[in-house]
Amino acid sequence: MNFRAYDILSSLVPGFLFLLTLLIAFRVAYDKDLIFAYTAIAFLLGYLINTIGSWMEDFYFWTWGGKPSNNLLSGKGTWKINFYHGEQARNLLKNETVTAEPTNDELFSIAMRQVTGLKDSRIEDFNALYAFSRSLLTAVLLSTTILLIQHRSDWRYYTVLVPALIVTWLRSKQRGYYYAKEVLNEYLKKRLSSTSI
C-alpha cells in the first residue's frame, strides 16, 4: 500500500479541524504532549469526514443546483466556470453508447472511462482537489453545526463560522465544476484529435 502526501494531508487537515472543534465543544484542554495521539485521531476523523462527505454528495449537488457534470453537459455553468462545448460533447458521447436516450450521468461516465489515466492529464489532480474541498466543506459544516448549537447566543461564532461555511461551500462547488470541465475537455481533445488523423 502506497500513501501519497496528498492522501495523508487530505485526511489530516479536515481531521484536525474537526478534532479542534471537539476539543472546544467538550472543553478539553489541548495537551502538546499528546501530538502523536492527536495526529492518529485526526487521521481517523479525516477518513470518516471524507466518507460522510461522499455520502452527502447528493445533498451538496442539490444545494449547488445540480450535479456539475450534468449541468455542464446541459450547457449550464456556474459563476466563473462555463463549458461552451456541452452540446458537442453530448453528441460525441451519444455515439459511444447503445442506450437510446442516455442520461448525462451515463455520458459523463463514458467520458471518464475514456480519459482516466491519460498521460500528462490533470484529471487526477482536479479530482483530488475536489475530494479535498468536499472533505473541508463537510468538516466545516459539522463543526459549524456543533459550535453554533453550543454557542447559539454568542454572535462571535456566527461572524467566523457562517462565512467559513459559505466560502467552503462555494469553493467545493467550483472544484466540482473544474473537475467535470477538465474531464469533458480532455475527452473532447482526445476525440477530436483522433478524428482529425
FIRORO-563893 format. One record per residue (C-alpha): residue in three letters; x, y, z. Coordinates in steps of 0.02 Angstrom, whole numbers, padded with zeros to 5 digits, always signed. Example, Ala and Ser with C-alpha at 12.3 -4.5 7.8 and 13.67 -1.06 7.14 Angstrom:
BEGIN
ALA+00615-00225+00390/SER+00684-00053+00357/
! end
This chain:
BEGIN
MET+00000+00000+00000/ASN+00071+00168-00052/PHE+00020+00329+00035/ARG+00047+00490-00059/ALA+00072+00654+00033/TYR-00100+00706-00032/ASP-00184+00554+00046/ILE-00113+00597+00216/LEU-00145+00784+00208/SER-00321+00764+00140/SER-00366+00665+00294/LEU-00261+00760+00421/VAL-00317+00938+00381/PRO-00506+00908+00394/GLY-00474+00787+00537/PHE-00375+00913+00639/LEU-00507+01047+00607/PHE-00642+00932+00673/LEU-00533+00873+00818/LEU-00511+01055+00872/THR-00699+01076+00863/LEU-00722+00925+00976/LEU-00592+00989+01099/ILE-00684+01156+01107/ALA-00856+01076+01116/PHE-00809+00958+01257/ARG-00698+01088+01343/VAL-00544+00978+01337/ALA-00379+01071+01354/TYR-00251+01045+01216/ASP-00100+00946+01277/LYS+00057+00965+01172/ASP+00124+00802+01240/LEU-00015+00708+01151/ILE+00029+00767+00975/PHE+00053+00590+00909/ALA-00113+00534+00981/TYR-00197+00690+00909/THR-00121+00653+00739/ALA-00187+00474+00739/ILE-00359+00532+00796/ALA-00359+00673+00666/PHE-00316+00549+00528/LEU-00460+00436+00580/LEU-00580+00583+00594/GLY-00523+00645+00422/TYR-00555+00473+00348/LEU-00730+00472+00424/ILE-00764+00650+00365/ASN-00712+00602+00188/THR-00834+00457+00197/ILE-00975+00566+00263/GLY-00938+00696+00128/SER-00953+00560-00004/TRP-01120+00506+00069/MET-01180+00687+00072/GLU-01131+00719-00108/ASP-01310+00711-00174/PHE-01361+00839-00043/TYR-01217+00952-00095/PHE-01267+00933-00278/TRP-01444+00984-00232/THR-01381+01141-00144/TRP-01271+01181-00295/GLY-01418+01174-00415/GLY-01372+01005-00487/LYS-01226+00890-00519/PRO-01084+00987-00602/SER-01057+00859-00741/ASN-01244+00855-00782/ASN-01254+01043-00784/LEU-01102+01064-00896/LEU-01166+00935-01020/SER-01332+01029-01022/GLY-01245+01193-01060/LYS-01264+01266-00884/GLY-01111+01333-00797/THR-01086+01421-00634/TRP-01001+01579-00575/LYS-00832+01590-00664/ILE-00845+01415-00740/ASN-00927+01381-00907/PHE-00912+01242-01034/TYR-00956+01305-01206/HIS-00950+01137-01294/GLY-01081+01041-01196/GLU-01189+01000-01346/GLN-01040+00944-01449/ALA-00979+00833-01308/ARG-01154+00760-01282/ASN-01169+00718-01468/LEU-00999+00633-01473/LEU-01035+00538-01312/LYS-01206+00481-01377/ASN-01116+00396-01521/GLU-01023+00288-01394/THR-01175+00211-01311/VAL-01314+00094-01368/THR-01440+00174-01249/ALA-01575+00265-01347/GLU-01591+00411-01225/PRO-01434+00408-01115/THR-01430+00513-00958/ASN-01295+00641-00928/ASP-01229+00527-00791/GLU-01204+00387-00916/LEU-01123+00504-01042/PHE-01005+00576-00912/SER-00955+00401-00855/ILE-00909+00362-01036/ALA-00802+00519-01043/MET-00718+00472-00879/ARG-00681+00297-00941/GLN-00602+00369-01099/VAL-00487+00493-01013/THR-00443+00419-00844/GLY-00259+00379-00839/LEU-00211+00486-00989/LYS-00030+00538-00990/ASP+00001+00723-00950/SER-00178+00743-00891/ARG-00228+00849-00742/ILE-00386+00748-00708/GLU-00317+00657-00555/ASP-00261+00822-00480/PHE-00431+00902-00510/ASN-00519+00750-00436/ALA-00406+00754-00283/LEU-00436+00940-00258/TYR-00623+00913-00272/ALA-00621+00772-00144/PHE-00515+00879-00027/SER-00633+01027-00045/ARG-00783+00915-00012/SER-00699+00849+00146/LEU-00661+01026+00205/LEU-00841+01077+00172/THR-00903+00927+00272/ALA-00784+00965+00416/VAL-00836+01148+00421/LEU-01021+01101+00408/LEU-01009+00978+00553/SER-00902+01098+00656/THR-01019+01244+00623/THR-01170+01140+00674/ILE-01090+01082+00837/LEU-01019+01251+00887/LEU-01175+01352+00843/ILE-01285+01233+00942/GLN-01171+01256+01093/HIS-01145+01443+01071/ARG-01306+01498+00987/SER-01313+01661+01084/ASP-01132+01714+01052/TRP-01126+01821+00895/ARG-00936+01798+00877/TYR-00960+01617+00824/TYR-01080+01670+00686/THR-00959+01801+00618/VAL-00824+01669+00593/LEU-00917+01507+00559/VAL-01053+01563+00439/PRO-00932+01650+00317/ALA-00814+01499+00329/LEU-00959+01384+00285/ILE-01012+01492+00137/VAL-00834+01503+00068/THR-00801+01316+00084/TRP-00972+01278+00006/LEU-00935+01392-00143/ARG-00757+01329-00165/SER-00812+01147-00158/LYS-00943+01184-00290/GLN-00813+01267-00400/ARG-00693+01121-00378/GLY-00832+01001-00432/TYR-00861+01105-00589/TYR-00674+01119-00626/TYR-00656+00930-00614/ALA-00805+00894-00727/LYS-00746+01026-00852/GLU-00571+00951-00857/VAL-00641+00777-00891/LEU-00750+00843-01033/ASN-00610+00950-01107/GLU-00491+00802-01107/TYR-00624+00692-01185/LEU-00656+00820-01324/LYS-00470+00842-01354/LYS-00445+00655-01368/ARG-00596+00626-01481/LEU-00563+00774-01595/SER-00379+00732-01615/SER-00420+00552-01660/THR-00550+00603-01792/SER-00432+00730-01872/ILE-00298+00599-01908/
! end
